[in-house]
Amino acid sequence: MRATVTIRPKPGILDPPGEAVQGSLASLGFAVTRARVGRIVELELATDDPAEAHAQLGRMATQLLANPLIESYEIEVEGT
């Protein structure tokens, strides 16, 4: 089963990569007032059960993929 975990900085958390992107875009003449940088992790799971996939992905996200103190994440399982 294919899945995607999208990870973003939580609101109010400093985002140095986002600030760098915003500054670079502004220096190129683009009117960008805010940029936030996150990550996308694409996974293939050895399960056909969407509920089990969500449960596994939640554990993966909190244990390794994201820092729950400063990042939020969204899970998308293909076909659900």
N, C-alpha and C positions, 0 to 999 in steps of 0.2 A: 504494500500500500504506500503510495507516495504522499508526502506531507511537506508543508512549508511552515517554518517558524520565522516570523518577522519580529525583530528586536529593535526597540527604540529607547532613547533616553527618556526617563520620566519627565513630565513638565516640571520646570524649576531647577532641573539638574544642569550643571554646566556641560556644554557640549563643544569642546575645543575643535574637533573635526568640522562640526557644523559652522562654527565661527570662522574657520579658515575658508570653507567653501563660500560662505556669505561674503567675506572680504575679497576673495579672488573674483567672484562674480561681479561685485561692485567695481573692482578695479578694471574689469573688462567692459564696464558701461551698462551692466544689467541692473535694473532697479529691484533688487532683492532685499526685503526687510528682515527676513529670517530664514535660516536653513538649519535643519536638524539632520544628522547623519546616523543611520542605523545599519543593521545587517539583515541579510536573508540567508537562512540555512535551509537547504533542500535535502530531504531525507527519504530513503526508501526503507519501510519497516517490514519485518517478517510476520505480518499479521493481516488478516482480512476483516477483522472486527473493528469498526470505526470507534467504538467506545474504548476498546483496549488501546488503540492507536492514540487517542486523545490522552488517556491516562499516562501512557509511556512518554508522550511528548511533554506533558506537564512536568513529569519528573525530570526529564532531560533538560528542560528549560531552566528549572530552578536549581538543578545540581551542577550544570556545566555551561549551557548555552547563553544564559543571561545572568546578570547580577540583580537579583530581585530588589535590592536596596535602591538601585539607581536606574534600573531599566524595566520597561514593561515589554510584554511579548504577546503576540497573537498566533494562534495555531490554526492552520487550515489543512484539513485532510481531504485529499482528492475524492470526489464522489459523495461528500456529506454536505 
